[in-house]
Amino acid sequence: MQSALEQFQISINRVRGLIAIYCAMENQAVDAPDPSDILRAALVLSVSALDYYVHEVVRLGMLAIHRGQRPGTKAFFAFPISLGGARQQLSADSNFEDFLDNEIRQRNSYKSFQNPDKIAEAIRLVSPKKLWEEVGKIMDRPALEIKRELNIIVERRNKIAHEADIDPTLGLGNRWNIHESDVENAVNFIEALVIAIHTTL
């Protein structure tokens, strides 16, 4: 499961690289193009890094449970698999772990793990702990406050990803303001959150 955290760190470092590019461009001549979309991309990619981390840590954790390296959870034992895949697995001389890996990927491929409730639901596949209570202890903040901050970041990500970050009150083509400090705070929060989630596991 450590590789999920390592991949997250690679992704979040790429996000920080984008912020550095923004800073360099911001210090250019006044007639340089508006670099604020770099910050928007950084925010979207930071949430994406969180989402991918949850996908990977759950997949790797479930495979570890299958191997007997972790205790199973109620959600793990209730995880649905396709009947077609199960029949094919029974009739073929193939590796069950490869089958399970594929089933986990397929079942979770359409799911988004950005909302606090969806993240907790996913983590229950590999851990019986009350995720947000444990994360709150590690981050030394109330669980409700952590979930609220995550929701605010995800809502802004959604404005960028689904609404072109357009502020409808300002007229044609005008976008919501975005500030470097807000994006840096969001990235730092997401990194601390992932480390806290990983620590609980």
ZAMARGU-4260 file (C-alpha; in steps of 0.2 Angstrom, whole numbers, plus 5000, padded with zeros to 4 digits):
<rodrens>
0) 5000/5000/5000 | 5015/5011/5002 | 5016/5013/4983 | 4999/5022/4983 | 5007/5035/4995
5) 5023/5036/4984 | 5013/5039/4968 | 5003/5053/4977 | 5019/5062/4982 | 5025/5061/4964
10) 5008/5069/4959 | 5008/5082/4972 | 5026/5087/4968 | 5020/5090/4950 | 5006/5101/4956
15) 5019/5111/4966 | 5029/5112/4950 | 5014/5120/4942 | 5013/5133/4956 | 5031/5137/4953
20) 5028/5140/4935 | 5014/5151/4939 | 5025/5161/4951 | 5039/5163/4937 | 5026/5169/4924
25) 5018/5181/4937 | 5035/5189/4939 | 5036/5192/4920 | 5032/5208/4910 | 5015/5216/4913
30) 5010/5211/4895 | 5012/5193/4898 | 4997/5182/4896 | 4986/5179/4912 | 4994/5163/4920
35) 4980/5160/4932 | 4974/5145/4923 | 4990/5137/4929 | 4983/5139/4947 | 4966/5131/4941
40) 4975/5116/4934 | 4985/5114/4950 | 4969/5114/4960 | 4961/5101/4949 | 4976/5090/4949
45) 4978/5091/4968 | 4961/5084/4970 | 4964/5071/4956 | 4980/5066/4966 | 4969/5063/4981
50) 4956/5053/4971 | 4969/5042/4963 | 4977/5039/4980 | 4961/5032/4987 | 4958/5021/4972
55) 4975/5014/4973 | 4976/5012/4992 | 4959/5003/4992 | 4965/4992/4977 | 4981/4987/4985
60) 4973/4985/5003 | 4960/4973/4996 | 4973/4963/4987 | 4983/4962/5004 | 4967/4956/5012
65) 4965/4943/4999 | 4983/4937/5002 | 4980/4936/5021 | 4992/4951/5025 | 4978/4962/5032
70) 4962/4957/5041 | 4946/4957/5031 | 4932/4970/5033 | 4913/4968/5032 | 4913/4979/5016
75) 4927/4969/5009 | 4917/4953/5011 | 4902/4961/5003 | 4911/4968/4988 | 4902/4963/4972
80) 4910/4954/4958 | 4903/4950/4941 | 4895/4933/4938 | 4902/4932/4921 | 4920/4936/4927
85) 4918/4923/4941 | 4912/4909/4929 | 4926/4913/4917 | 4938/4912/4932 | 4931/4895/4937
90) 4933/4888/4920 | 4950/4895/4916 | 4967/4891/4923 | 4970/4909/4928 | 4977/4918/4943
95) 4963/4923/4955 | 4973/4938/4961 | 4973/4945/4943 | 4955/4942/4942 | 4951/4951/4958
100) 4963/4965/4954 | 4953/4968/4937 | 4936/4967/4946 | 4942/4980/4959 | 4948/4991/4945
105) 4932/4989/4935 | 4920/4991/4950 | 4929/5007/4956 | 4933/5015/4939 | 4918/5025/4937
110) 4918/5031/4956 | 4925/5047/4962 | 4933/5047/4979 | 4933/5066/4982 | 4918/5068/4993
115) 4922/5064/5012 | 4907/5051/5013 | 4913/5043/4997 | 4931/5042/5003 | 4925/5035/5020
120) 4915/5022/5010 | 4930/5017/5000 | 4941/5015/5015 | 4929/5004/5024 | 4934/4991/5011
125) 4951/4989/5019 | 4949/4996/5037 | 4935/4995/5050 | 4941/5012/5058 | 4930/5027/5058
130) 4940/5036/5046 | 4936/5055/5049 | 4938/5053/5068 | 4955/5045/5066 | 4960/5058/5053
135) 4954/5072/5065 | 4965/5065/5079 | 4980/5064/5068 | 4977/5082/5060 | 4972/5088/5078
140) 4956/5096/5070 | 4938/5092/5072 | 4933/5079/5059 | 4918/5090/5054 | 4930/5104/5050
145) 4941/5093/5040 | 4927/5087/5030 | 4920/5105/5027 | 4937/5111/5021 | 4938/5096/5009
150) 4921/5100/5002 | 4925/5118/4999 | 4941/5113/4989 | 4931/5100/4979 | 4917/5112/4976
155) 4930/5124/4968 | 4938/5110/4958 | 4920/5106/4951 | 4918/5125/4946 | 4934/5124/4937
160) 4932/5106/4929 | 4913/5107/4925 | 4909/5126/4924 | 4925/5133/4916 | 4927/5143/4932
165) 4915/5156/4925 | 4907/5168/4937 | 4890/5171/4930 | 4887/5187/4939 | 4901/5196/4930
170) 4896/5194/4912 | 4903/5184/4897 | 4919/5175/4900 | 4923/5182/4917 | 4930/5169/4929
175) 4931/5167/4948 | 4946/5175/4955 | 4960/5163/4960 | 4975/5166/4972 | 4991/5157/4973
180) 4990/5157/4992 | 4972/5148/4991 | 4979/5135/4980 | 4995/5132/4990 | 4984/5130/5006
185) 4973/5118/4997 | 4988/5108/4991 | 4995/5108/5008 | 4979/5102/5016 | 4976/5088/5003
190) 4994/5082/5006 | 4991/5082/5025 | 4975/5074/5023 | 4982/5059/5013 | 4996/5057/5025
195) 4983/5056/5039 | 4973/5044/5030 | 4988/5033/5026 | 4993/5033/5044 | 4976/5027/5049
200) 4978/5012/5038
</rodrens>
